[in-house]
Structure formats: structure tokens, C-alpha cells
């Protein structure tokens, strides 16, 4: 299914979190915090600061979470995006 956001809404796809630390410790999935970094899956026609494929940082409680076709998505307004990962 394809999503086409309206206005300045942006659809974010969850970025894959690493399962091990830099020192090689394996992290349990139940102890992980939600990732703050997402990939822009789709952007509305009024979104000016981001484009599809950008990795962005959003607040932990920003937007609306949704599961669609087995994938986790987050819907946010452009103003909810804190930074673009360079």
C-alpha cells in the first residue's frame, strides 16, 4: 500500500536499531528504547525542509504511530522534525 501525505505531513519509516553495542554486547529487544531516528518515506507537497530518503530526528512522543503491511510508520508535521542527520 502506498501512502500520500497531504499538506506538510510527513510519513516516517522506523530506522533499524542496532542489536549490539560498540563493545559487542547484545541488547535484549525488551530493554530497547524507541528509536528517535527515522527515514522519510513520503512527504506532502508543502514540506520544504525534507525529502524522501532523508534520515531525521523526531521527539519521542511526536506524531502518530501506525503499523501498515507489517512495517512501522510515524506520521508527523514538518514542524515536529528536530534535525536532519547528515
Jmol script that loads the backbone (N, CA, C; Angstrom):
load data "model"
ATOM      1  N   UNK A   1       0.841  -1.169   0.000  1.00  0.00           N
ATOM      2  CA  UNK A   1       0.000   0.000   0.000  1.00  0.00           C
ATOM      3  C   UNK A   1       0.890   1.237   0.000  1.00  0.00           C
ATOM      4  N   UNK A   2       0.485   2.236  -0.728  1.00  0.00           N
ATOM      5  CA  UNK A   2       1.258   3.463  -0.847  1.00  0.00           C
ATOM      6  C   UNK A   2       0.532   4.574  -0.107  1.00  0.00           C
ATOM      7  N   UNK A   3       1.283   5.378   0.630  1.00  0.00           N
ATOM      8  CA  UNK A   3       0.708   6.490   1.380  1.00  0.00           C
ATOM      9  C   UNK A   3       1.136   7.808   0.752  1.00  0.00           C
ATOM     10  N   UNK A   4       0.175   8.700   0.560  1.00  0.00           N
ATOM     11  CA  UNK A   4       0.462  10.022   0.009  1.00  0.00           C
ATOM     12  C   UNK A   4      -0.018  11.053   1.031  1.00  0.00           C
ATOM     13  N   UNK A   5       0.908  11.627   1.820  1.00  0.00           N
ATOM     14  CA  UNK A   5       0.503  12.605   2.829  1.00  0.00           C
ATOM     15  C   UNK A   5       0.061  13.921   2.203  1.00  0.00           C
ATOM     16  N   UNK A   6      -0.790  14.634   2.914  1.00  0.00           N
ATOM     17  CA  UNK A   6      -1.302  15.910   2.454  1.00  0.00           C
ATOM     18  C   UNK A   6      -0.604  17.051   3.184  1.00  0.00           C
ATOM     19  N   UNK A   7      -0.642  18.234   2.620  1.00  0.00           N
ATOM     20  CA  UNK A   7      -0.094  19.469   3.199  1.00  0.00           C
ATOM     21  C   UNK A   7       1.363  19.275   3.606  1.00  0.00           C
ATOM     22  N   UNK A   8       1.713  19.603   4.860  1.00  0.00           N
ATOM     23  CA  UNK A   8       3.103  19.470   5.317  1.00  0.00           C
ATOM     24  C   UNK A   8       3.296  18.233   6.188  1.00  0.00           C
ATOM     25  N   UNK A   9       2.420  17.248   6.032  1.00  0.00           N
ATOM     26  CA  UNK A   9       2.559  15.992   6.764  1.00  0.00           C
ATOM     27  C   UNK A   9       3.658  15.142   6.145  1.00  0.00           C
ATOM     28  N   UNK A  10       4.316  14.368   6.997  1.00  0.00           N
ATOM     29  CA  UNK A  10       5.432  13.533   6.561  1.00  0.00           C
ATOM     30  C   UNK A  10       5.250  12.133   7.135  1.00  0.00           C
ATOM     31  N   UNK A  11       5.485  11.122   6.309  1.00  0.00           N
ATOM     32  CA  UNK A  11       5.425   9.730   6.752  1.00  0.00           C
ATOM     33  C   UNK A  11       6.852   9.261   6.981  1.00  0.00           C
ATOM     34  N   UNK A  12       7.123   8.790   8.188  1.00  0.00           N
ATOM     35  CA  UNK A  12       8.449   8.318   8.559  1.00  0.00           C
ATOM     36  C   UNK A  12       8.431   6.815   8.750  1.00  0.00           C
ATOM     37  N   UNK A  13       9.491   6.168   8.293  1.00  0.00           N
ATOM     38  CA  UNK A  13       9.648   4.727   8.462  1.00  0.00           C
ATOM     39  C   UNK A  13      10.684   4.492   9.550  1.00  0.00           C
ATOM     40  N   UNK A  14      10.409   3.556  10.425  1.00  0.00           N
ATOM     41  CA  UNK A  14      11.335   3.267  11.522  1.00  0.00           C
ATOM     42  C   UNK A  14      12.686   2.840  10.980  1.00  0.00           C
ATOM     43  N   UNK A  15      13.737   3.431  11.528  1.00  0.00           N
ATOM     44  CA  UNK A  15      15.098   3.022  11.179  1.00  0.00           C
ATOM     45  C   UNK A  15      15.424   1.767  11.979  1.00  0.00           C
ATOM     46  N   UNK A  16      16.229   0.884  11.433  1.00  0.00           N
ATOM     47  CA  UNK A  16      16.597  -0.350  12.113  1.00  0.00           C
ATOM     48  C   UNK A  16      17.611  -0.043  13.203  1.00  0.00           C
ATOM     49  N   UNK A  17      17.294  -0.425  14.419  1.00  0.00           N
ATOM     50  CA  UNK A  17      18.198  -0.203  15.548  1.00  0.00           C
ATOM     51  C   UNK A  17      19.246  -1.315  15.595  1.00  0.00           C
ATOM     52  N   UNK A  18      20.448  -0.964  16.044  1.00  0.00           N
ATOM     53  CA  UNK A  18      21.500  -1.964  16.165  1.00  0.00           C
ATOM     54  C   UNK A  18      21.212  -2.899  17.332  1.00  0.00           C
ATOM     55  N   UNK A  19      21.564  -4.183  17.175  1.00  0.00           N
ATOM     56  CA  UNK A  19      21.318  -5.170  18.211  1.00  0.00           C
ATOM     57  C   UNK A  19      22.494  -5.348  19.150  1.00  0.00           C
ATOM     58  N   UNK A  20      23.636  -4.755  18.828  1.00  0.00           N
ATOM     59  CA  UNK A  20      24.812  -4.877  19.680  1.00  0.00           C
ATOM     60  C   UNK A  20      25.418  -3.499  19.922  1.00  0.00           C
ATOM     61  N   UNK A  21      26.098  -3.372  21.043  1.00  0.00           N
ATOM     62  CA  UNK A  21      26.794  -2.120  21.349  1.00  0.00           C
ATOM     63  C   UNK A  21      28.144  -2.123  20.646  1.00  0.00           C
ATOM     64  N   UNK A  22      28.856  -1.023  20.741  1.00  0.00           N
ATOM     65  CA  UNK A  22      30.167  -0.920  20.107  1.00  0.00           C
ATOM     66  C   UNK A  22      31.148  -1.937  20.680  1.00  0.00           C
ATOM     67  N   UNK A  23      30.968  -2.316  21.942  1.00  0.00           N
ATOM     68  CA  UNK A  23      31.867  -3.287  22.571  1.00  0.00           C
ATOM     69  C   UNK A  23      31.426  -4.732  22.338  1.00  0.00           C
ATOM     70  N   UNK A  24      30.309  -4.935  21.619  1.00  0.00           N
ATOM     71  CA  UNK A  24      29.881  -6.279  21.268  1.00  0.00           C
ATOM     72  C   UNK A  24      28.817  -6.874  22.170  1.00  0.00           C
ATOM     73  N   UNK A  25      28.268  -6.095  23.092  1.00  0.00           N
ATOM     74  CA  UNK A  25      27.223  -6.603  23.978  1.00  0.00           C
ATOM     75  C   UNK A  25      25.904  -6.655  23.212  1.00  0.00           C
ATOM     76  N   UNK A  26      25.234  -7.795  23.269  1.00  0.00           N
ATOM     77  CA  UNK A  26      23.959  -7.973  22.579  1.00  0.00           C
ATOM     78  C   UNK A  26      22.849  -7.383  23.443  1.00  0.00           C
ATOM     79  N   UNK A  27      22.018  -6.537  22.842  1.00  0.00           N
ATOM     80  CA  UNK A  27      20.933  -5.890  23.567  1.00  0.00           C
ATOM     81  C   UNK A  27      19.652  -6.712  23.455  1.00  0.00           C
ATOM     82  N   UNK A  28      18.953  -6.863  24.571  1.00  0.00           N
ATOM     83  CA  UNK A  28      17.666  -7.552  24.555  1.00  0.00           C
ATOM     84  C   UNK A  28      16.621  -6.628  23.937  1.00  0.00           C
ATOM     85  N   UNK A  29      15.710  -7.180  23.155  1.00  0.00           N
ATOM     86  CA  UNK A  29      14.716  -6.348  22.481  1.00  0.00           C
ATOM     87  C   UNK A  29      13.740  -5.716  23.462  1.00  0.00           C
ATOM     88  N   UNK A  30      13.489  -6.339  24.584  1.00  0.00           N
ATOM     89  CA  UNK A  30      12.534  -5.780  25.543  1.00  0.00           C
ATOM     90  C   UNK A  30      13.090  -4.565  26.268  1.00  0.00           C
ATOM     91  N   UNK A  31      14.402  -4.386  26.296  1.00  0.00           N
ATOM     92  CA  UNK A  31      15.005  -3.273  27.010  1.00  0.00           C
ATOM     93  C   UNK A  31      15.328  -2.083  26.114  1.00  0.00           C
ATOM     94  N   UNK A  32      15.076  -2.196  24.834  1.00  0.00           N
ATOM     95  CA  UNK A  32      15.406  -1.111  23.906  1.00  0.00           C
ATOM     96  C   UNK A  32      14.414   0.029  24.034  1.00  0.00           C
ATOM     97  N   UNK A  33      14.919   1.247  23.901  1.00  0.00           N
ATOM     98  CA  UNK A  33      14.057   2.413  23.824  1.00  0.00           C
ATOM     99  C   UNK A  33      13.670   2.614  22.366  1.00  0.00           C
ATOM    100  N   UNK A  34      12.583   3.323  22.146  1.00  0.00           N
ATOM    101  CA  UNK A  34      12.174   3.612  20.782  1.00  0.00           C
ATOM    102  C   UNK A  34      13.227   4.490  20.120  1.00  0.00           C
ATOM    103  N   UNK A  35      13.493   4.208  18.876  1.00  0.00           N
ATOM    104  CA  UNK A  35      14.475   4.990  18.129  1.00  0.00           C
ATOM    105  C   UNK A  35      13.949   6.396  17.880  1.00  0.00           C
ATOM    106  N   UNK A  36      14.841   7.356  17.894  1.00  0.00           N
ATOM    107  CA  UNK A  36      14.473   8.741  17.599  1.00  0.00           C
ATOM    108  C   UNK A  36      14.826   9.097  16.161  1.00  0.00           C
ATOM    109  N   UNK A  37      15.507   8.186  15.450  1.00  0.00           N
ATOM    110  CA  UNK A  37      15.920   8.441  14.071  1.00  0.00           C
ATOM    111  C   UNK A  37      15.023   7.645  13.130  1.00  0.00           C
ATOM    112  N   UNK A  38      14.469   8.341  12.159  1.00  0.00           N
ATOM    113  CA  UNK A  38      13.568   7.740  11.183  1.00  0.00           C
ATOM    114  C   UNK A  38      13.991   8.141   9.782  1.00  0.00           C
ATOM    115  N   UNK A  39      13.523   7.374   8.806  1.00  0.00           N
ATOM    116  CA  UNK A  39      13.764   7.690   7.399  1.00  0.00           C
ATOM    117  C   UNK A  39      12.474   8.234   6.802  1.00  0.00           C
ATOM    118  N   UNK A  40      12.589   9.298   6.013  1.00  0.00           N
ATOM    119  CA  UNK A  40      11.417   9.886   5.382  1.00  0.00           C
ATOM    120  C   UNK A  40      10.959   8.960   4.257  1.00  0.00           C
ATOM    121  N   UNK A  41       9.747   8.406   4.406  1.00  0.00           N
ATOM    122  CA  UNK A  41       9.193   7.505   3.402  1.00  0.00           C
ATOM    123  C   UNK A  41       8.393   8.279   2.357  1.00  0.00           C
ATOM    124  N   UNK A  42       7.737   9.354   2.794  1.00  0.00           N
ATOM    125  CA  UNK A  42       6.930  10.155   1.893  1.00  0.00           C
ATOM    126  C   UNK A  42       6.704  11.522   2.528  1.00  0.00           C
ATOM    127  N   UNK A  43       6.619  12.556   1.702  1.00  0.00           N
ATOM    128  CA  UNK A  43       6.410  13.911   2.211  1.00  0.00           C
ATOM    129  C   UNK A  43       5.314  14.593   1.403  1.00  0.00           C
ATOM    130  N   UNK A  44       4.506  15.379   2.108  1.00  0.00           N
ATOM    131  CA  UNK A  44       3.428  16.112   1.455  1.00  0.00           C
ATOM    132  C   UNK A  44       3.958  17.218   0.564  1.00  0.00           C
ATOM    133  N   UNK A  45       3.105  17.778  -0.278  1.00  0.00           N
ATOM    134  CA  UNK A  45       3.547  18.794  -1.240  1.00  0.00           C
ATOM    135  C   UNK A  45       4.019  20.103  -0.604  1.00  0.00           C
ATOM    136  N   UNK A  46       3.621  20.397   0.629  1.00  0.00           N
ATOM    137  CA  UNK A  46       4.028  21.634   1.284  1.00  0.00           C
ATOM    138  C   UNK A  46       5.269  21.467   2.159  1.00  0.00           C
ATOM    139  N   UNK A  47       5.813  20.253   2.263  1.00  0.00           N
ATOM    140  CA  UNK A  47       7.033  20.018   3.048  1.00  0.00           C
ATOM    141  C   UNK A  47       8.223  20.553   2.268  1.00  0.00           C
ATOM    142  N   UNK A  48       8.994  21.436   2.889  1.00  0.00           N
ATOM    143  CA  UNK A  48      10.099  22.092   2.184  1.00  0.00           C
ATOM    144  C   UNK A  48      11.481  21.690   2.696  1.00  0.00           C
ATOM    145  N   UNK A  49      11.589  21.297   3.959  1.00  0.00           N
ATOM    146  CA  UNK A  49      12.904  21.060   4.562  1.00  0.00           C
ATOM    147  C   UNK A  49      13.429  19.651   4.364  1.00  0.00           C
ATOM    148  N   UNK A  50      12.553  18.686   4.091  1.00  0.00           N
ATOM    149  CA  UNK A  50      12.993  17.295   3.967  1.00  0.00           C
ATOM    150  C   UNK A  50      12.536  16.700   2.642  1.00  0.00           C
ATOM    151  N   UNK A  51      13.225  15.636   2.241  1.00  0.00           N
ATOM    152  CA  UNK A  51      12.833  14.908   1.034  1.00  0.00           C
ATOM    153  C   UNK A  51      12.881  13.414   1.326  1.00  0.00           C
ATOM    154  N   UNK A  52      12.294  12.634   0.478  1.00  0.00           N
ATOM    155  CA  UNK A  52      12.258  11.185   0.648  1.00  0.00           C
ATOM    156  C   UNK A  52      13.677  10.641   0.722  1.00  0.00           C
ATOM    157  N   UNK A  53      13.924   9.781   1.705  1.00  0.00           N
ATOM    158  CA  UNK A  53      15.243   9.189   1.886  1.00  0.00           C
ATOM    159  C   UNK A  53      16.076   9.848   2.970  1.00  0.00           C
ATOM    160  N   UNK A  54      15.730  11.072   3.375  1.00  0.00           N
ATOM    161  CA  UNK A  54      16.453  11.738   4.459  1.00  0.00           C
ATOM    162  C   UNK A  54      16.258  10.986   5.771  1.00  0.00           C
ATOM    163  N   UNK A  55      17.287  10.987   6.609  1.00  0.00           N
ATOM    164  CA  UNK A  55      17.145  10.466   7.966  1.00  0.00           C
ATOM    165  C   UNK A  55      16.969  11.657   8.882  1.00  0.00           C
ATOM    166  N   UNK A  56      15.946  11.592   9.735  1.00  0.00           N
ATOM    167  CA  UNK A  56      15.597  12.722  10.587  1.00  0.00           C
ATOM    168  C   UNK A  56      15.444  12.281  12.035  1.00  0.00           C
ATOM    169  N   UNK A  57      15.535  13.266  12.942  1.00  0.00           N
ATOM    170  CA  UNK A  57      15.343  13.044  14.367  1.00  0.00           C
ATOM    171  C   UNK A  57      14.027  13.698  14.765  1.00  0.00           C
ATOM    172  N   UNK A  58      13.183  12.934  15.457  1.00  0.00           N
ATOM    173  CA  UNK A  58      11.922  13.476  15.970  1.00  0.00           C
ATOM    174  C   UNK A  58      11.831  13.187  17.463  1.00  0.00           C
ATOM    175  N   UNK A  59      10.997  13.942  18.150  1.00  0.00           N
ATOM    176  CA  UNK A  59      10.791  13.730  19.570  1.00  0.00           C
ATOM    177  C   UNK A  59      10.137  12.383  19.834  1.00  0.00           C
ATOM    178  N   UNK A  60      10.352  11.861  21.022  1.00  0.00           N
ATOM    179  CA  UNK A  60       9.856  10.530  21.377  1.00  0.00           C
ATOM    180  C   UNK A  60       8.337  10.434  21.290  1.00  0.00           C
ATOM    181  N   UNK A  61       7.636  11.486  21.652  1.00  0.00           N
ATOM    182  CA  UNK A  61       6.175  11.439  21.677  1.00  0.00           C
ATOM    183  C   UNK A  61       5.530  12.185  20.515  1.00  0.00           C
ATOM    184  N   UNK A  62       6.299  12.578  19.530  1.00  0.00           N
ATOM    185  CA  UNK A  62       5.772  13.323  18.386  1.00  0.00           C
ATOM    186  C   UNK A  62       5.036  12.394  17.430  1.00  0.00           C
ATOM    187  N   UNK A  63       4.018  12.913  16.804  1.00  0.00           N
ATOM    188  CA  UNK A  63       3.339  12.208  15.732  1.00  0.00           C
ATOM    189  C   UNK A  63       2.426  11.084  16.165  1.00  0.00           C
ATOM    190  N   UNK A  64       1.951  10.354  15.168  1.00  0.00           N
ATOM    191  CA  UNK A  64       1.034   9.238  15.351  1.00  0.00           C
ATOM    192  C   UNK A  64       1.674   7.981  14.789  1.00  0.00           C
ATOM    193  N   UNK A  65       1.747   6.927  15.618  1.00  0.00           N
ATOM    194  CA  UNK A  65       2.321   5.661  15.187  1.00  0.00           C
ATOM    195  C   UNK A  65       1.267   4.812  14.492  1.00  0.00           C
ATOM    196  N   UNK A  66       1.703   4.055  13.462  1.00  0.00           N
ATOM    197  CA  UNK A  66       0.793   3.200  12.728  1.00  0.00           C
ATOM    198  C   UNK A  66       1.562   2.017  12.160  1.00  0.00           C
ATOM    199  N   UNK A  67       0.942   0.854  12.151  1.00  0.00           N
ATOM    200  CA  UNK A  67       1.538  -0.332  11.544  1.00  0.00           C
ATOM    201  C   UNK A  67       0.739  -0.641  10.284  1.00  0.00           C
ATOM    202  N   UNK A  68       1.438  -0.749   9.154  1.00  0.00           N
ATOM    203  CA  UNK A  68       0.790  -0.966   7.874  1.00  0.00           C
ATOM    204  C   UNK A  68       1.612  -1.956   7.062  1.00  0.00           C
ATOM    205  N   UNK A  69       1.005  -3.029   6.630  1.00  0.00           N
ATOM    206  CA  UNK A  69       1.682  -4.078   5.863  1.00  0.00           C
ATOM    207  C   UNK A  69       2.924  -4.601   6.576  1.00  0.00           C
ATOM    208  N   UNK A  70       2.869  -4.725   7.900  1.00  0.00           N
ATOM    209  CA  UNK A  70       3.981  -5.267   8.672  1.00  0.00           C
ATOM    210  C   UNK A  70       5.104  -4.289   8.952  1.00  0.00           C
ATOM    211  N   UNK A  71       4.977  -3.057   8.509  1.00  0.00           N
ATOM    212  CA  UNK A  71       6.002  -2.022   8.732  1.00  0.00           C
ATOM    213  C   UNK A  71       5.471  -1.004   9.737  1.00  0.00           C
ATOM    214  N   UNK A  72       6.378  -0.447  10.553  1.00  0.00           N
ATOM    215  CA  UNK A  72       6.010   0.604  11.496  1.00  0.00           C
ATOM    216  C   UNK A  72       6.255   1.963  10.861  1.00  0.00           C
ATOM    217  N   UNK A  73       5.245   2.822  10.924  1.00  0.00           N
ATOM    218  CA  UNK A  73       5.335   4.175  10.385  1.00  0.00           C
ATOM    219  C   UNK A  73       4.957   5.181  11.459  1.00  0.00           C
ATOM    220  N   UNK A  74       5.426   6.414  11.291  1.00  0.00           N
ATOM    221  CA  UNK A  74       5.062   7.515  12.166  1.00  0.00           C
ATOM    222  C   UNK A  74       4.674   8.684  11.273  1.00  0.00           C
ATOM    223  N   UNK A  75       3.519   9.280  11.562  1.00  0.00           N
ATOM    224  CA  UNK A  75       3.045  10.437  10.824  1.00  0.00           C
ATOM    225  C   UNK A  75       3.310  11.683  11.660  1.00  0.00           C
ATOM    226  N   UNK A  76       4.040  12.648  11.099  1.00  0.00           N
ATOM    227  CA  UNK A  76       4.365  13.881  11.819  1.00  0.00           C
ATOM    228  C   UNK A  76       4.146  15.084  10.915  1.00  0.00           C
ATOM    229  N   UNK A  77       4.016  16.243  11.538  1.00  0.00           N
ATOM    230  CA  UNK A  77       4.036  17.512  10.817  1.00  0.00           C
ATOM    231  C   UNK A  77       5.495  17.888  10.615  1.00  0.00           C
ATOM    232  N   UNK A  78       5.782  18.680   9.609  1.00  0.00           N
ATOM    233  CA  UNK A  78       7.157  19.081   9.346  1.00  0.00           C
ATOM    234  C   UNK A  78       7.766  19.811  10.549  1.00  0.00           C
ATOM    235  N   UNK A  79       6.976  20.544  11.288  1.00  0.00           N
ATOM    236  CA  UNK A  79       7.479  21.291  12.448  1.00  0.00           C
ATOM    237  C   UNK A  79       7.902  20.374  13.608  1.00  0.00           C
ATOM    238  N   UNK A  80       7.477  19.093  13.589  1.00  0.00           N
ATOM    239  CA  UNK A  80       7.850  18.143  14.645  1.00  0.00           C
ATOM    240  C   UNK A  80       9.251  17.545  14.437  1.00  0.00           C
ATOM    241  N   UNK A  81       9.832  17.769  13.265  1.00  0.00           N
ATOM    242  CA  UNK A  81      11.166  17.239  12.971  1.00  0.00           C
ATOM    243  C   UNK A  81      12.203  18.162  13.608  1.00  0.00           C
ATOM    244  N   UNK A  82      13.073  17.570  14.433  1.00  0.00           N
ATOM    245  CA  UNK A  82      14.060  18.345  15.176  1.00  0.00           C
ATOM    246  C   UNK A  82      15.339  18.574  14.385  1.00  0.00           C
ATOM    247  N   UNK A  83      15.769  17.583  13.590  1.00  0.00           N
ATOM    248  CA  UNK A  83      17.035  17.698  12.846  1.00  0.00           C
ATOM    249  C   UNK A  83      17.072  16.697  11.703  1.00  0.00           C
ATOM    250  N   UNK A  84      17.932  16.991  10.737  1.00  0.00           N
ATOM    251  CA  UNK A  84      18.226  16.062   9.646  1.00  0.00           C
ATOM    252  C   UNK A  84      19.607  15.486   9.920  1.00  0.00           C
ATOM    253  N   UNK A  85      19.740  14.160   9.855  1.00  0.00           N
ATOM    254  CA  UNK A  85      21.026  13.505  10.104  1.00  0.00           C
ATOM    255  C   UNK A  85      21.881  13.636   8.855  1.00  0.00           C
ATOM    256  N   UNK A  86      23.084  14.195   9.013  1.00  0.00           N
ATOM    257  CA  UNK A  86      23.987  14.404   7.861  1.00  0.00           C
ATOM    258  C   UNK A  86      25.025  13.312   7.771  1.00  0.00           C
TER     259      UNK A  86
END
end "model"
wireframe off; spacefill off
backbone 0.3
color backbone group
